[in-house]
Amino acid sequence: MSDLIETRLVTLDAHLGSTSTDVIKYLAQQITQAGRAASAAELAKHALAREAKTATGVPGGIAIPHCRSAAVTVPTLAMARLGTPVDFGAKDGPADLVFFIAAPEGADKEHLKLLSKLARALVKKPFTAALRAARSNEEIVALVSEVLSDAPAAPAAPAATARPKIVAVTACPTGIAHTYMAADYLAQAAEELGIDFAVETQGSSGSKPLDPALITQADAVIFAVDVDVRDQSRFAGKPVIQVPVKRGVDEPEKLLKDALAAAKDPAARKVPAGNETANERSTDSASEGFGAGLKRALLTGVSYMIPFVAGGGLLIALGFLLGGYAITDAADQYLTENTLFNLPEAGLLAYLGAVAFKIGGLSMGFLVPALGGYIAYAYADRPGIAPGFTAGAVAGFMGAGFIGGIVGGVIAGLACRWINSWTVPRWLRGLMPVVIVPLLGSIIASGLMFLFLGGPIAQLTEALNGWLAGMSGTAAAILGLVLGLMMAIDLGGPINKVAYSFAVAGLGAGSVAENPAPLMIMAAVMAAGMVPPLAMALATAVSPKLFTGAERENGKAAWLLGAAFISEGAIPFAAADPLRVIPASMVGAGVTGSLIMSFDVLSQAPHGGIFVFFAMDSTWPMFLVATVIGTLVSAALVIILKKYVRKAPARAAEEAKAAA
């Protein structure tokens, strides 16, 4: 297909730089000079953003950087055979063959199929050997065009003898390269292992669903995906191995062996049914301890609750921005007595502020019911949602707050799971999930809340809110310090999530005028969580020689991740050097949390970092000051520790070898 690649887009045996960024920028410039993209900088930016998500190096000395970008005007392949191989993140070493796949935002499926076909061809050793042996640009173009024009190979004949059967789904965020390469690497490994294998590629060029008969016959399923599997319920009950898509490229043989082992293990994880009840859950869920189940349920409830809080908090902040803080008293009056065509005396901005404030307030009103509903969902699946929501609503009505929502959700979930375990006549089974379980679960959970638990929990909640509201000075600073340490100790792990969940759950009771303490806690948690990635980014910029090439690249991405409150941006650094990175991060995050509480900084938004500054009213400059101070502290400490605190000789030798 000469419309995808031409001789001007081929570079042979050249030195294009020492990093993947250098190569990508060169190829983006080459595509732009050929008139196939409007901006080399924009194209390179999108490709590097994709590279930051998952490295595009694959086994065999190959790299396939790729992206979809509005800057691309014509679907394009640019190829470079590097004189000096460059590290693109593959486990077996640097790449000397680099194909840059550039697709427009609205690329049609036919072009995407061709791009995907090339990615699959690069798995085949004869093709890559021919690319390495080619002597001219014209020869490269001919080889690629021949591959793209080949008819697909006929499906293999079914095996004569019974063999293990595995099915798989592969999918990556972009849906161009890794989706198809993982499928082909798995298929090749399956053939070598004597496994009957079928794969569904859920990519940008479309997806052909697996034959239901193949799924039924399969012994196990592999999900090599970075995104949700479409129509996952088709695989319900099958033993499953779920991993990132790149594992399908790097470790196909291991994944297949793991799948075979799972097929023989009665305790292996199973694909849940879309309409499963608690009684039908997989063995690993049923066998978990109470503590593990409670933690999973709480995190599930918080994760589903966050969108209500995020949208509601930002809309309330927007309401204040447009209508001023007096909007809290005037919003209902404006919305009942005025319209867009009959504005109040305060004007259009005040009316729009009232709209935003009211929508935000109504959204925040779902906080406790959603928390209770999805905690129950974690225990009992869909039948638990209604009882959990109802128990959460009762908790809100009685003033029991988020503690009441948690207690009500747990009771509702456990009650529904218990009811689901009943042995009932066959004619009654169909009514269990839609009538019996929600009815009895609601009566049990909400009845207990009304009759026994709601009042005491409301008193406890009132006492907690009073204690938080009365905090000042040293007590507030110490709480901020503890929360900051928790946010940095495991960078998105369980301890981090406990601190974050505590802050988010308290937002519903927060008020700028009457109860600002929960909003201060939210600001402390968010600022402290921003410090580790920002500090690592700063340290790599100030002392790049202390970090490997990969860490320096990660440092560039960590600026944005930290600014957006994504603590996980520091994980690559912590994984490589935990004994120096984590303590340094904890000190800076603790300092930031303490300063936030001391400065009385407020945040009505549970996420977003510096991008939601308008949700922090007039205190946002101090939010920045506290974050910058913590970042400087952590960056300085990690540099000092890396310079002057020596590692064990074996560890140092290992790192030196990896960096070489």
C-alpha positions in Angstrom: 0.0 0.0 0.0 2.1 2.9 -1.3 -0.4 5.4 0.2 0.8 4.4 3.7 4.6 4.4 3.2 6.9 6.0 0.6 10.7 6.2 0.2 10.8 9.6 1.9 9.5 8.0 5.1 12.3 5.5 5.3 15.7 6.1 7.1 18.4 3.4 6.9 21.3 2.8 9.2 21.3 6.3 10.8 22.1 7.5 14.3 18.9 9.3 15.3 19.8 10.0 19.0 20.3 8.0 22.2 16.7 8.0 23.5 13.3 6.9 22.2 12.2 10.5 22.5 14.9 11.5 20.0 13.8 8.9 17.5 10.1 9.7 17.8 10.7 13.4 17.3 12.9 12.7 14.2 10.2 10.4 12.7 7.5 12.9 13.5 9.5 15.6 11.7 10.0 13.3 8.8 6.2 12.6 8.5 5.5 16.4 8.6 8.1 17.2 6.0 6.4 14.6 3.7 3.2 16.6 4.0 1.4 14.0 6.0 1.0 15.9 9.3 0.3 19.5 10.1 2.7 19.8 13.1 5.7 17.7 14.0 5.6 19.0 17.6 1.9 18.0 18.1 2.4 14.6 16.5 5.5 13.9 18.7 3.6 15.0 21.8 0.8 12.5 21.2 3.2 9.7 20.4 5.3 10.4 23.5 2.2 10.5 25.6 1.3 7.1 24.3 4.8 5.9 25.0 4.6 7.1 28.6 1.6 4.9 29.2 3.2 1.7 27.9 6.6 1.3 26.3 6.3 0.2 22.6 9.5 -1.9 22.4 8.8 -5.6 21.7 11.0 -8.7 21.6 13.3 -9.1 18.6 14.8 -5.6 18.5 11.6 -3.9 17.3 9.8 -0.8 18.4 6.4 0.4 17.2 5.7 3.9 18.6 2.2 4.8 17.5 -0.6 7.3 18.1 -3.8 8.8 16.8 -3.5 12.6 16.4 -5.5 15.4 14.9 -2.1 16.7 13.5 -2.0 13.7 11.1 -3.6 14.4 7.8 -2.8 11.1 6.0 -2.4 7.6 7.7 1.3 7.0 7.6 4.1 4.6 8.3 7.6 6.0 8.9 10.4 3.4 9.3 13.9 3.8 10.6 16.6 1.1 10.7 18.9 2.5 13.4 22.7 2.4 13.2 22.8 2.7 16.9 19.9 0.7 18.7 17.8 2.6 21.1 16.0 1.4 24.2 12.2 1.4 23.8 11.5 -0.6 26.9 11.6 -4.2 25.6 12.9 -6.8 28.0 15.4 -8.3 25.5 17.2 -5.0 24.8 17.2 -2.0 22.5 15.5 -1.8 19.1 17.1 -1.3 15.7 13.9 -1.5 13.7 11.5 1.3 14.4 8.1 1.8 12.8 6.2 4.9 13.7 2.5 4.4 13.0 0.6 7.7 12.7 -3.1 7.6 12.3 -5.5 10.6 12.1 -8.1 11.0 14.8 -10.9 9.9 12.4 -8.9 7.2 10.6 -11.2 4.8 8.7 -11.2 1.2 9.6 -9.6 0.0 6.4 -6.5 2.1 7.1 -6.4 0.9 10.7 -6.6 -2.7 9.6 -3.6 -2.2 7.4 -1.7 -0.5 10.2 -2.6 -3.4 12.5 -1.6 -5.9 9.8 1.9 -4.4 9.7 2.2 -4.7 13.5 1.3 -8.4 13.2 3.8 -8.9 10.4 6.6 -7.6 12.6 6.2 -10.7 14.8 7.3 -12.9 11.9 11.1 -13.5 11.8 11.5 -13.9 8.0 9.9 -10.4 7.5 12.1 -8.7 10.1 15.2 -10.5 8.7 14.3 -9.1 5.2 14.0 -5.6 6.6 17.4 -5.8 8.2 18.9 -7.1 4.9 17.3 -4.5 2.6 19.8 -2.2 0.9 17.5 0.6 -0.2 14.5 2.6 0.7 12.7 1.3 -2.3 13.3 -2.3 -1.1 11.8 -1.5 2.3 8.7 0.1 0.8 8.3 -3.0 -1.5 8.6 -5.4 1.5 6.0 -3.5 3.5 3.6 -3.1 0.6 3.8 -6.8 -0.1 3.0 -7.6 3.5 0.0 -5.3 3.6 -1.4 -6.6 0.3 -1.1 -10.3 1.3 -4.4 -12.1 1.8 -4.9 -13.4 5.4 -3.8 -16.9 6.0 -6.4 -19.6 6.1 -7.4 -20.8 9.5 -5.6 -23.8 10.8 -7.3 -27.2 10.6 -8.7 -28.5 13.8 -6.4 -30.8 15.8 -7.0 -34.5 15.4 -6.4 -35.2 19.0 -7.8 -33.6 22.1 -5.6 -30.6 23.1 -6.0 -27.9 25.7 -8.2 -25.0 24.6 -7.5 -21.4 25.5 -9.3 -18.2 24.3 -8.0 -14.7 24.8 -9.0 -11.1 24.4 -6.3 -8.4 23.7 -6.9 -4.7 23.9 -4.7 -1.6 24.4 -5.8 2.0 24.8 -4.9 3.1 21.3 -6.0 -0.2 19.7 -3.4 -0.1 16.8 -0.3 -2.1 17.7 -0.1 -3.8 21.0 -3.6 -5.2 20.6 -2.6 -7.2 17.6 1.0 -8.0 18.5 -0.1 -9.5 21.8 -2.6 -11.7 19.9 0.0 -12.9 17.5 2.6 -13.6 20.1 0.1 -15.6 22.1 -1.0 -17.5 19.0 2.7 -18.4 18.1 3.4 -19.5 21.7 0.2 -21.6 21.7 1.2 -23.4 18.5 4.6 -24.2 20.0 2.9 -25.5 23.2 0.3 -27.6 21.4 -2.6 -25.5 22.6 -5.8 -24.9 20.6 -6.0 -21.1 20.7 -8.4 -18.4 19.6 -8.2 -14.7 20.2 -10.4 -11.7 19.9 -8.7 -8.4 19.2 -10.7 -5.4 20.5 -8.8 -2.8 18.5 -9.5 0.4 16.6 -10.0 -1.4 13.3 -13.0 -3.2 14.7 -13.5 -6.4 16.6 -14.8 -9.7 15.5 -16.3 -11.5 18.5 -15.1 -15.0 19.3 -17.4 -17.8 18.3 -19.6 -18.7 21.3 -18.8 -22.3 20.7 -15.1 -21.7 21.2 -15.7 -19.9 24.4 -17.9 -22.7 25.7 -15.2 -25.3 24.9 -12.3 -23.3 26.3 -10.5 -24.5 29.4 -9.5 -21.0 30.4 -9.4 -17.4 29.2 -6.6 -14.8 29.0 -7.5 -11.1 29.2 -4.4 -9.2 28.0 -5.9 -5.8 28.2 -5.3 -2.2 29.4 -9.0 -1.3 29.0 -12.3 -3.0 29.9 -13.2 -6.1 28.1 -16.4 -5.6 26.0 -19.2 -8.0 26.9 -17.2 -9.8 29.5 -20.2 -11.8 30.7 -19.7 -14.1 27.6 -16.8 -15.7 29.5 -18.7 -16.1 32.8 -17.4 -19.0 34.9 -14.2 -19.5 33.0 -10.9 -19.5 34.8 -9.2 -16.3 33.9 -5.7 -14.8 33.8 -5.9 -11.0 33.5 -2.8 -8.9 32.8 -1.7 -5.7 31.0 -1.6 -6.1 27.2 2.2 -5.8 27.1 2.6 -9.0 29.1 1.0 -10.7 26.1 3.9 -9.5 24.0 6.7 -10.0 26.5 5.6 -13.3 28.2 3.1 -15.1 26.0 4.4 -18.6 26.9 4.1 -17.9 30.7 0.6 -16.5 30.3 -0.5 -19.6 28.5 1.0 -21.9 31.1 -0.6 -19.9 33.8 -3.9 -20.3 32.1 -3.5 -24.0 31.8 -2.7 -24.2 35.5 -5.8 -22.1 36.3 -7.9 -24.5 34.3 -6.9 -27.3 36.6 -7.2 -25.3 39.8 -10.7 -25.3 41.4 -9.7 -22.2 43.4 -8.6 -20.2 40.4 -10.1 -16.8 39.8 -13.2 -17.0 37.5 -14.8 -14.5 35.2 -17.8 -13.2 37.1 -21.2 -13.4 35.5 -22.9 -10.0 34.6 -25.9 -10.9 36.7 -24.2 -13.1 39.3 -25.5 -13.2 42.9 -23.3 -13.3 46.0 -24.0 -17.0 46.2 -22.6 -17.5 42.7 -19.3 -15.6 43.2 -16.0 -17.2 42.5 -14.2 -19.2 45.1 -11.5 -16.6 45.8 -14.1 -14.0 46.7 -16.1 -16.4 48.9 -13.0 -17.6 50.7 -11.6 -14.1 51.6 -11.5 -13.2 55.2 -13.8 -10.6 56.8 -11.1 -8.0 57.0 -10.1 -8.4 53.3 -13.7 -8.4 52.3 -14.5 -5.3 54.3 -11.5 -3.4 52.8 -12.5 -4.4 49.2 -16.1 -3.3 49.9 -15.0 0.0 51.3 -12.7 0.8 48.4 -15.5 -0.2 46.0 -17.9 2.1 47.7 -15.5 5.0 47.7 -14.5 4.5 44.1 -18.2 4.6 43.0 -18.9 7.5 45.3 -16.0 9.7 44.0 -17.8 10.8 40.7 -20.7 12.2 42.8 -18.3 14.1 45.0 -16.0 15.2 42.2 -18.8 16.6 40.0 -20.7 18.0 43.0 -17.8 19.6 44.6 -16.6 21.3 41.5 -20.0 22.5 40.6 -20.5 24.0 44.1 -17.1 25.7 43.7 -18.2 27.0 40.3 -21.4 28.3 41.9 -19.3 30.3 44.4 -17.1 31.5 41.6 -20.0 32.8 39.6 -22.4 33.9 42.3 -20.3 34.6 45.4 -20.6 32.9 48.8 -24.0 34.5 49.3 -25.3 32.0 46.7 -25.8 29.5 49.5 -28.8 31.5 50.8 -30.1 32.8 47.5 -29.9 29.7 45.2 -33.3 28.2 46.0 -35.0 31.6 45.7 -33.4 32.3 42.3 -34.3 28.9 41.0 -37.9 29.0 42.1 -38.7 32.6 41.3 -36.5 33.3 38.3 -35.6 31.8 34.9 -33.0 32.4 32.2 -35.5 34.8 30.7 -36.5 36.4 34.0 -33.2 37.0 35.7 -32.9 38.1 39.3 -31.6 41.6 40.1 -28.1 40.1 40.8 -27.9 39.3 37.1 -27.0 36.4 34.8 -23.8 35.3 36.6 -25.7 35.0 39.9 -28.4 32.9 38.3 -25.9 30.6 36.6 -24.1 30.4 39.9 -27.3 29.3 41.6 -27.8 26.6 38.9 -24.3 25.3 39.3 -24.5 25.4 43.1 -27.8 23.6 43.2 -26.7 20.8 40.8 -23.6 20.4 42.9 -25.5 20.2 46.1 -28.0 17.6 44.7 -25.0 15.6 43.5 -23.4 15.7 46.9 -26.6 14.6 48.4 -26.0 11.2 46.8 -22.7 10.8 48.6 -23.8 8.7 51.5 -26.5 6.7 49.6 -23.9 5.9 46.9 -21.3 4.9 49.4 -23.8 2.5 51.1 -25.2 1.2 47.9 -21.9 0.3 46.3 -20.5 -1.2 49.6 -23.5 -3.5 49.5 -22.8 -4.1 45.8 -19.3 -5.3 46.6 -20.7 -7.9 48.9 -23.9 -9.0 47.1 -23.6 -7.6 43.5 -26.7 -6.1 41.9 -29.3 -7.3 44.4 -27.4 -5.4 47.1 -27.5 -2.0 45.4 -31.1 -1.0 46.3 -30.9 -2.0 50.0 -27.5 -0.3 50.3 -28.7 2.9 48.8 -31.8 2.8 51.0 -29.7 2.3 54.1 -27.4 5.1 53.1 -30.4 7.4 52.6 -31.6 6.5 56.1 -28.2 7.3 57.5 -28.3 10.7 55.8 -31.8 11.3 57.1 -30.8 10.5 60.7 -27.6 12.6 60.5 -25.4 9.5 60.8 -23.2 10.7 57.9 -20.6 8.7 56.1 -20.1 6.4 59.1 -23.7 5.5 59.0 -23.5 5.0 55.2 -20.6 2.5 55.7 -22.4 0.6 58.5 -25.7 0.5 56.6 -23.9 -0.6 53.4 -22.0 -3.4 55.1 -25.2 -4.6 56.9 -27.2 -4.5 53.6 -24.5 -6.3 51.7 -24.0 -9.1 54.2 -27.8 -9.5 54.6 -28.3 -9.8 50.9 -25.5 -12.2 50.5 -27.0 -14.3 53.3 -30.5 -14.2 51.8 -29.0 -15.3 48.5 -27.5 -18.4 50.1 -31.0 -19.6 51.0 -32.2 -22.8 49.2 -35.5 -21.9 47.6 -38.0 -23.6 45.3 -37.1 -23.4 41.7 -40.2 -21.3 40.9 -39.0 -18.7 43.4 -35.4 -18.4 42.1 -36.3 -15.9 39.4 -37.9 -13.5 42.0 -34.9 -13.6 44.4 -32.6 -11.0 42.8 -35.3 -8.6 41.7 -37.8 -8.8 44.5 -37.0 -11.0 47.5 -33.4 -10.0 48.1 -33.9 -6.2 47.7 -37.1 -6.2 49.8 -35.7 -8.2 52.8 -32.3 -6.6 52.5 -33.8 -3.2 52.8 -36.0 -4.2 55.7 -33.0 -5.6 57.6 -30.5 -2.9 57.0 -32.7 0.1 57.1 -34.8 -1.3 60.0 -31.6 -1.8 62.1 -30.5 1.8 61.2 -33.9 3.3 62.3 -34.4 1.2 65.4 -31.0 0.7 66.9 -27.9 2.1 65.1 -28.8 5.4 63.5 -29.1 7.4 66.7 -25.8 6.4 68.3 -24.0 6.7 65.0 -25.4 10.2 64.5 -24.1 11.2 68.0 -20.7 9.8 67.1 -20.7 11.7 63.8 -21.7 14.9 65.5 -18.9 14.4 68.1 -16.4 13.7 65.2 -17.5 16.8 63.3 -17.2 18.9 66.4 -13.7 17.6 67.1 -12.6 18.3 63.6 -14.2 21.7 63.6 -12.5 22.6 66.8 -9.0 21.6 65.6 -6.5 24.4 65.3 -2.8 25.0 65.7 -0.7 22.0 66.7 -3.5 19.5 66.6 -4.4 20.4 63.0 -0.7 20.4 61.9 -0.2 17.0 63.4 -3.2 15.6 61.6 -2.0 17.0 58.4 1.5 15.5 59.0 0.0 12.0 59.6 -2.2 12.2 56.5 0.8 13.4 54.4 2.9 10.5 55.6 0.1 8.0 54.8 -0.3 9.4 51.3 3.4 8.9 50.5 4.2 5.6 52.3 2.8 3.3 49.6 2.0 5.7 46.7 -1.5 4.6 45.8 -1.5 1.5 47.9 -3.8 0.5 50.8 -2.5 3.0 53.3 -2.7 5.8 50.7 -6.3 4.8 49.9 -7.3 4.8 53.6 -6.2 8.4 53.9 -7.8 9.4 50.7 -11.0 7.6 51.5 -11.2 9.3 54.9 -10.8 12.7 53.2 -13.4 12.0 50.4 -16.0 10.5 52.8 -15.9 13.6 55.0 -16.5 16.1 52.1 -20.3 15.7 52.4 -20.2 17.2 55.9 -17.9 20.0 54.9 -18.9 23.6 54.5 -16.8 26.7 53.8 -18.8 28.8 56.4 -19.9 26.3 59.0 -17.6 23.3 59.0 -14.4 23.8 57.0 -12.3 21.1 58.6 -13.2 18.3 56.2 -12.3 20.6 53.3 -8.9 21.3 54.9 -8.4 17.5 55.3 -9.2 17.1 51.6 -6.7 19.8 50.6 -4.0 18.3 52.8 -4.4 14.8 51.3 -4.4 16.1 47.7 -1.4 18.4 48.1 0.6 15.6 50.0 -0.2 13.1 47.2 1.1 15.5 44.6 4.5 15.8 46.3 6.2 12.4 45.5 5.9 12.6 41.7 6.7 16.3 41.5 9.8 15.7 43.7 11.0 12.9 41.5 10.5 15.0 38.5 12.5 17.9 40.0 15.3 15.6 41.2 15.7 14.1 37.8 15.9 17.6 36.3 18.4 18.9 38.9 20.7 15.9 39.1 20.1 13.7 36.0 23.3 11.7 36.5 21.8 10.1 39.6 19.1 8.5 37.6 18.9 6.0 34.7 17.8 7.0 31.3 14.4 5.4 31.9 14.0 7.2 35.2 14.8 10.5 33.5 12.1 9.8 30.9 9.7 9.0 33.7 10.6 12.2 35.4 9.4 14.2 32.5 6.0 12.5 32.7 5.9 12.9 36.5 5.6 16.7 36.2 2.1 16.4 34.8 1.1 13.3 36.9 2.1 15.2 40.1 0.3 18.4 39.1 -2.8 16.4 38.5 -2.6 14.5 41.9 -1.6 11.1 40.5 0.7 9.8 43.2 1.4 6.7 41.2 3.8 8.8 39.0 6.5 8.2 41.6 6.1 4.4 41.6 8.8 3.6 39.0 11.3 5.5 41.2 10.1 3.9 44.4 10.2 0.4 42.8 13.8 0.9 41.7 15.1 2.5 44.9 12.5 2.1 47.7 14.8 2.7 50.7 15.7 6.1 49.5 12.8 7.3 47.5 9.9 6.4 49.9 11.4 8.0 53.0 12.3 11.2 51.1 8.7 11.3 49.7 7.2 10.8 53.1 9.1 13.7 54.7 8.1 16.1 51.9 4.5 14.9 51.9 4.2 15.1 55.7 5.6 18.7 55.6 3.0 19.7 52.9 0.1 18.1 54.8 1.1 19.9 58.0 1.4 23.2 56.2 -1.9 22.9 54.4 -3.7 22.4 57.8 -1.7 25.2 59.3 -2.6 27.6 56.4 -6.3 26.7 56.6 -6.4 25.8 52.9 -9.7 24.4 51.7 -10.6 22.1 48.8 -14.1 21.2 47.7 -12.8 19.0 44.9 -11.5 15.5 45.7 -9.2 15.3 42.7 -7.5 17.3 40.0 -4.5 18.9 41.8 -3.6 22.4 40.6 -6.2 22.1 37.8 -9.1 22.6 40.3 -7.6 25.7 42.0 -11.0 27.4 41.7 -12.4 24.9 44.2 -10.1 26.2 46.8 -11.5 29.8 47.1 -8.9 32.4 48.1 -6.6 29.9 49.8 -5.3 28.4 46.6 -2.0 30.4 46.6 -1.1 28.8 49.9 -2.0 25.4 48.4 0.8 26.0 45.8 3.2 27.3 48.4 2.8 24.2 50.6 3.1 21.9 47.6 6.2 23.6 46.4 7.9 23.5 49.8 7.2 19.8 50.2 8.4 19.1 46.7 11.7 20.9 47.4 12.2 19.0 50.6 11.6 15.6 49.1 13.7 16.4 46.0 16.6 17.6 48.1 16.4 14.6 50.4 16.3 12.1 47.6 19.3 13.7 45.9 21.3 13.7 49.2 20.4 10.1 49.9 21.4 9.0 46.4 24.7 10.9 46.6 25.8 10.0 50.1 23.9 6.9 51.3 25.5 3.9 49.6 23.7 0.8 48.6 24.8 -2.8 49.1 27.4 -3.7 46.5 25.3 -6.4 44.8 22.4 -3.9 44.4 24.7 -1.2 43.1 26.3 -3.5 40.6 22.9 -4.7 39.4 21.7 -1.1 38.8 25.0 -0.2 37.0 24.5 -3.1 34.7 20.9 -2.1 34.0 21.9 1.5 33.3 24.7 0.5 31.0 
